[in-house]
């Protein structure tokens, strides 16, 4: 037993987590590209590097799904509810906050 589950159940949860991870990531990417446009996303993208903990999403299946849901919550609660656009969210998401504060 692993974490109180049989190995088959544990593996099924891992596979479900990976499927949900890719599903939510793809759907969120499609949603942003529909509202911003792919060309616009490429031209207004910042120079932010991936965080050190992002590769952990391949090891921990639900981790990236939670990150995507967190980003969706930020988009809805902070940006869209305050009248900001999807493009402003994309620039926020792809820009280093430290470099924005120094300029």
C-alpha positions in Angstrom: 0.0 0.0 0.0 1.1 3.5 -0.8 -0.4 6.5 1.1 -3.2 4.2 2.3 -4.2 3.1 -1.2 -3.4 0.0 -3.2 -0.8 0.5 -5.9 -3.4 0.3 -8.7 -5.5 3.0 -7.2 -2.4 5.2 -6.5 -1.3 4.8 -10.1 -4.8 5.6 -11.3 -4.8 8.9 -9.3 -1.4 9.7 -10.8 -2.6 9.1 -14.3 -5.8 11.1 -13.6 -3.7 14.0 -12.3 -1.5 14.0 -15.4 -4.5 14.0 -17.7 -6.2 16.8 -15.7 -2.8 18.7 -15.7 -2.6 18.7 -19.5 -6.3 19.3 -20.0 -6.4 22.4 -17.7 -3.2 23.7 -19.2 -4.4 23.3 -22.8 -7.8 24.7 -22.1 -6.3 27.7 -20.3 -3.9 28.3 -23.1 -6.7 28.1 -25.7 -8.8 30.5 -23.6 -6.0 33.1 -23.4 -5.1 32.7 -27.1 -8.8 33.2 -28.0 -9.1 36.4 -26.0 -5.7 37.9 -26.8 -4.7 36.3 -30.1 -1.6 34.2 -30.7 0.4 36.9 -32.6 -0.4 39.4 -29.8 0.7 36.9 -27.1 4.0 36.4 -28.9 4.7 40.1 -29.5 3.8 41.4 -26.0 5.3 38.5 -24.0 7.7 39.4 -21.2 11.1 37.8 -20.6 10.3 35.9 -17.4 12.0 32.6 -16.8 10.1 29.6 -15.4 10.2 29.3 -11.7 12.4 26.6 -10.1 9.4 24.7 -8.9 7.7 24.3 -12.2 9.5 21.1 -13.2 8.0 19.6 -10.0 4.7 19.5 -11.8 5.9 16.5 -13.7 6.7 14.7 -10.5 3.6 15.8 -8.5 0.7 15.4 -11.0 -1.8 17.7 -9.3 0.8 20.5 -8.6 0.5 22.1 -12.1 -3.2 21.7 -12.1 -3.4 23.7 -8.9 -1.0 26.4 -10.4 -3.3 26.7 -13.4 -6.4 27.0 -11.3 -4.5 29.7 -9.2 -3.8 31.6 -12.3 -7.4 31.4 -13.4 -8.5 32.7 -10.0 -6.0 35.6 -10.4 -7.3 36.3 -13.9 -10.9 36.4 -12.7 -10.7 38.0 -9.3 -7.9 40.5 -9.8 -7.9 41.4 -13.5 -11.3 40.8 -15.1 -13.4 41.9 -12.1 -11.4 45.2 -11.9 -11.8 46.0 -15.5 -8.4 44.9 -16.8 -8.0 43.0 -20.0 -6.8 39.5 -20.9 -3.7 41.2 -22.5 -2.8 42.9 -19.3 -3.0 39.6 -17.5 -0.8 38.0 -20.1 1.8 40.7 -19.7 1.6 40.3 -15.9 2.0 36.6 -16.2 5.1 36.7 -18.5 7.0 39.7 -16.9 9.4 39.7 -14.0 7.9 41.7 -11.2 11.3 42.9 -10.1 12.2 44.4 -13.5 8.8 46.1 -13.7 9.4 47.8 -10.3 12.8 49.2 -11.2 11.6 50.8 -14.5 
